[in-house]
Amino acid sequence: MDTDNSSGNSAERRVRTQVDPADLQRLLEAGPDSCLVLSEGRMQVREASPRDGDGLVVVTRADLIAQLGESPADNDLVTQAALLDSEVRSLGA
C-alpha cells in the first residue's frame, strides 16, 4: 500500500527518480520498436509509441542503442538514467 510519509523525518524520506537503470535494461531487452514511456506517474516499456495523450515517450530502444550500444556497462546505464531523469523533471513531469 502506498502512503504519504511527508510528515515523517526527512532522513526517512526517499526521492524517487523517474528513470532508473533497471528501466533502461528492460527497454534494451524488449522488442525492436519498444520505447520507455512515462504514463500516470510511472515508467513503462511499451512495444510501440503511445497514442496521443497516452504518455510521454522518454526514449526509444533504437535511440538508447545508438547512444550506448546493445550491451552497455552498468555505469553507463546509471549515467544515462540520470540524464533522462533530469530531462523528464525539466519538463515538469
C-alpha positions in Angstrom: 0.0 0.0 0.0 1.3 3.5 -0.9 1.4 6.0 1.8 2.4 9.6 2.1 5.1 10.0 4.7 5.7 13.7 4.1 5.2 14.4 7.8 8.0 11.9 8.7 11.6 12.6 9.4 13.4 13.9 6.2 16.1 11.3 6.6 13.4 8.6 6.2 12.0 10.1 3.0 13.5 9.0 -0.3 13.3 10.8 -3.6 12.0 8.5 -6.3 13.7 9.2 -9.6 11.5 8.9 -12.7 14.0 6.9 -14.7 16.3 4.2 -13.3 18.9 1.9 -14.8 16.5 -1.1 -14.5 14.0 0.7 -16.7 16.7 1.1 -19.4 17.8 -2.5 -19.1 14.2 -3.6 -19.6 14.0 -1.4 -22.6 17.1 -3.0 -24.1 15.6 -6.4 -23.6 12.3 -5.5 -25.2 11.3 -5.7 -28.9 12.9 -3.6 -31.6 10.2 -0.9 -31.8 9.9 -0.6 -28.0 10.1 2.7 -26.1 10.2 3.9 -22.5 7.0 5.9 -21.7 6.1 8.0 -18.7 2.4 7.4 -18.1 0.3 8.0 -15.0 3.4 8.8 -13.0 5.4 5.7 -13.7 7.8 4.4 -16.3 6.5 1.6 -18.7 8.2 -0.2 -21.5 5.8 -0.4 -24.4 6.1 -2.3 -27.7 5.1 0.8 -29.7 4.8 4.5 -29.3 1.7 5.6 -27.3 -1.2 7.2 -28.9 -1.7 11.0 -28.3 -2.3 11.8 -24.7 -1.4 8.2 -23.6 2.0 9.0 -22.2 5.3 10.7 -22.8 8.0 8.9 -24.8 11.2 9.3 -22.8 13.5 7.3 -25.1 13.1 4.7 -27.8 15.1 1.5 -27.8 16.7 2.5 -31.1 17.9 5.8 -29.6 19.2 4.1 -26.5 21.2 1.6 -28.5 22.5 4.4 -30.7 23.8 6.2 -27.6 25.0 3.3 -25.5 25.3 0.2 -27.7 23.4 -3.1 -27.3 25.3 -4.2 -24.1 26.2 -1.1 -22.2 28.1 -1.2 -18.9 26.1 -0.8 -15.7 27.7 2.6 -15.0 26.7 3.8 -18.5 23.1 2.8 -17.7 23.3 4.7 -14.4 24.6 7.8 -16.2 22.0 7.7 -19.0 19.2 7.1 -16.5 20.3 10.2 -14.6 20.3 12.3 -17.8 16.9 11.1 -18.9 15.5 11.6 -15.4 16.8 15.2 -15.4 15.1 15.8 -18.8 11.8 14.4 -17.5 12.0 16.6 -14.4 12.8 19.7 -16.5 9.5 19.1 -18.4 7.7 19.2 -15.1 6.7 15.5 -15.2 
